[in-house]
């Protein structure tokens, strides 16, 4: 592939059509050549210009990482070349600890640093309970930033400095206030927001495509993606899953067997640590679910 072709970065994805921002700041509507698929928002690519504002994606340049989720039906890419994953949860509606744990595992397996944002802290009655549910995550050293996206000044003060100089992926279960947070960080985004349904205790999807935004000072970039109600990790190998549970590492070296799965083998250092309450029982239960799901997927 000729290095003379223009280089740019994918800043939006709509099915098989992509918006590519070239190094000169111009944006072209592009598509993969032939039946090739695989580009993701955040990818650096080389394109063959066509007409005034279109082009064909000829090559995807090497990635640092790629974050995606999968289930028995399909695999969906989120973004490439991500430095930090921002996982948005809220005081209300109730966030899923399972989905949060899966997002963390996905981030760690891809070598991406996670940051949890606890939104809607103005709903003070539920704040102690939300903090308690996040305690096992904080115990692992994951930073938790508390804020209310309805207060843009507070968002900039507490969050913006942590985003500067990084490519950040904004990810959250539907109804957590992710679009409101995006609007506070990037006012021109004008993301659609909706009131979550109190009766159903769940949110409604408001984002339908993935897009990269350039943040105002102090800078950085933010990739927004659709909200989700499921987060499968069936694409991960057993080693990938283990990378998603870094708290297991100190105990794995004490396992009797080199190929220990850390579930039922005698002399397992991880199971011993669990029994001694040095590993959180909820986190270990998630590990067991992920391994079982992936074993089930490989049978078909």
N, C-alpha and C positions, 0 to 999 in steps of 0.2 A: 504494500500500500504506500503510495507516494506521500512523503512527509510534506509535500508542497500543498496538499489539500488543507483548506481552512480547518482550524481546531476550535471547538467550542464545548460548552457544557449544557447538558439537558436540564432545563429549569421547569418543565411541565410535561406531564404525560396524560394523554387522552386516548386510551385504547392503543392502537398501533401508530398513532401520530404523536409527535413530540415537538416541543418548542426548544430550539437550541440557541443559546446566547453565545455569539461569537466573541472572539477576543477584542474586537473593535466596538462591542456593545450592542451591535445589531442583533435582531432575533429573527430566525427563520423557522418556518413550519417544515418539519422533516419526517421522513419515514424510513424504516430499515429497508435496505436493498433486497429485492426478491422476497422470499418468505421468512427471512431471518427475523427472529425476535430476541429479546434479551436486554435491550437498553433499559436503564432505570434513571429516575431523577437523581442528579448528582454525578452521573457518568460524564467523563470527558470523552469526546468523540471527534472523529474527522469526517467531514461531510463533502459531498460533491454538490456545489450550488446548482440550482435549477431555477431559471426565471429570476424574477426580482426579489422574491422573498421565500422561496422554498428550497428544498435540498434533499439529498439521499444520504442516510447514515452509512458510511462505508466501513468504519472500524470503531470499535470501542477500545479506548486506551486502558492499560492495566489499572485495576482497582485496588484500593487498600482494603476494602471490605464490601460486603453486600448483605443487607438485612432483609429478610423476608419471612413470611409465615406460610404454613402448608397444612393441609388436611388430606383425607383420603380422596378428595375430588380434584384438588388443584394446588399449585404453589403460586403465591402472589408476592412479587417483589415490592419492597417499600422504597428503598433508596440505596445509593452507593456512595462510597467515600465519606462516610459519616464519622465525625469525631465524638459526638455526644448524643445520647438518646434521652430526650425529655419525656418522662412518663407522667401524664397528668391524671391525678385522682382527685376526689373531692370529698368534702364533709357530707354532702348530699348531692345526688342519690348515692346509695351504698355502692362502693366500688368493690370489684371482685379481686380478692387476694390471689386467686388462681391465675387470673389474667395478668395481674401485676407480676407475679412470680414468673410466668411464661415470658413476658416482655423482658424481664431482667435476664433470664436464661438466654434468650435470643441475643441480647446485647453482649453479654459476656462471651458467648460462644463465637461471636464475630469480632471480638476484641474492641468493642465500643464501650466507652465509659457511660454509665447510667446516672441520671439525676431525676429524683422524684419531686414533682410539684404538687403540694397539697393545696388545692384551690377551695374557694368559698369558705374561708376561715371566718368570715363575718357571721356565718351560721353557728354561733358560739355553743349552742346546746349540744351539738353533735361533735364538737371539736375534740374533747377528751377521748371519745370512743375511736375516732379516726386516728388519733395519735397512738393509741394503744395497739391498733391493728397494724400500724406501720413500724412499731418498735422492733420486731424481728429483722426488718430490712435495714433499719438504722444501725442495729447491732453488727451488721456486716460491713459497716462503713459507707453505706450508700447515703449521700447527702439528701436531705429532705428540706425543700424551701416552702415555707408557709406563706400564702398570700391570698388576696382576693382580686380576681381579674377585673372586677368592677372598679378597682382603684388603680388606674394606669400609672400614676406617679409611684406608687408602691411597687408595682411590677417592674418598672425601670430601675428603681433603686436596688431591689433585691435580686432580680434575675438578669437584667441586661449585662452587668459586668461578667457574669459567668458564661455568656454566649459570645463575647467578643473574641475575634480571631479564630472561631471554630465553625464547622458545619454541624448544625444541630437539627436533629429530626424530632418533630413534635408528634407524639403518639398518645392516644388515650381512648379509653372505653367511651362509647357514646354517652353524652349527658354530663360529662365532667367539666364542661365550660371551656373546652379547647379552643373553639372559634372565638369566644370572647377574649381569651388570653392572646390569641393571634392578633386580634384587632388592637389590643393594648400595645403590643410590641411593634406591629406594622399597621398603622392606622389606615393606610391606603389599600390594604388588603380587603377591607369591607366584607369580611367573611360573614356568611349568613349565620345568625344565631336563633335558636328557638328555646322556649321554656321547656324544661324536661317535664315529663308527666309524673306528678306526685302520686297519682293513683296507682300507676304501674311501677313506680320506683325505678324507672329506666329512662334513658335518653333516646333521642331520635337522631339519625344520621343527618349531618348538615354539610359535610365536605364530600364531594363526589370524585375528586381527582387529586393527584399529588402535585405540589408546586413548590418551587424554591423562591424565597424572598431574600433580598438584601436588606439587612437590618440597619437602621439609622445608628448614629454614634451611640455607644462606642464601637459599633460594627459587629461583624459576624454574619452568618447566613442561617436561615431557618427554613427547613423543609416541612411543609404541612401535609398530612396524609389523612385519608378518611378515618372516621371513628370506627371502632370494631366492637363486636360482642363475642368474638371467638378468636383464639390465637393458638393455632396448631403449630407444632414443631416437628412434624413427622419427617422432615428433610434432614434432621440432625442425626449424626452417627452417635454411637455410645460415647465416644471420646468427646464429641461436641457437647453432648448433654452434661458430661462431667465438668467441662469448662464453665457451664452455666451455674455451677454450684461450687464456687471457689472455697467456701468454708470447709469442704470435704478434704482439701489438699493436705493439711497437716496430719490427717489420720490415715490416708491411703497408704502411706509408706509402712504402716504397721500391719497391713493385711497379710495374711499367711500366703495367699495365692496371688501370683502376678496378674492373672486374668480375672480377678475378683470383680463381680458385678455390684457388690456392696448391697446385696439384698438378703441372701440366705446362706452364704458360705460361712463355714466355721472359721473363727479367727479373723473376722473382718474388723478392721480398725474403725471404719465408718459406723458400722452397726454398734460397736462398743461405745463410741462417742455419743451416739444417739441414746443409748441406754443410760449413759451417765449425764444426759441432758446438756452436753456440750454442743450438740447440733439441734436446731429447732425442729420439733416434730412435724410442724406444718410444711416446712421446707423439704424435709425428707419425704413426706407423703407426696409432694409434687414431683420429686425426683422419681419415685416409684411409678407414678402415673405416666410420666413422659417415657420412661423406659418401656412400660407395658404397651403404650400406644404405638411406639415405634416398632416393637417386636410384632405387634398385630398387623401393622401396615406391611411389613416385609413378607408376610405369609401369602399376600395376594399378588 
